[in-house]
Amino acid sequence: MARSLVKYALKMSKTTPLAPLFLGGFIGLVFLIVVVLIPNLWGQMAGLLGDLPHMFNKFNEWLLSLPEHYPELIDYQMVDSIFSSVRTKNSRF
């Protein structure tokens, strides 16, 4: 894709003086993505992976509290079977 944009910009440079601005804008946009966006995404992903165990524990606490609030709908065996199946699937990874 970048190669076709460069070819287009070079072809346009013969007909219009705006082609170097187009090429410079494209290079600037790629530079902005590499310098700003990718490090931010990396930090967000690292934060998410660091928070996953805490999120899983909070979900476990919430799920274990459901039988207390809704005993006619959910019992502890259902909750235990859900978490045992999740743990076995999680241990494969």
Residue pairs with C-beta under 8 A, 6 or more apart in sequence:
2 26
2 30
5 23
5 26
6 23
9 19
9 20
9 22
9 23
9 26
10 19
11 19
12 18
12 19
12 22
13 19
13 20
60 83
63 79
63 82
63 83
64 76
64 79
66 73
66 74
66 79
67 74
67 75
67 76
67 78
67 79
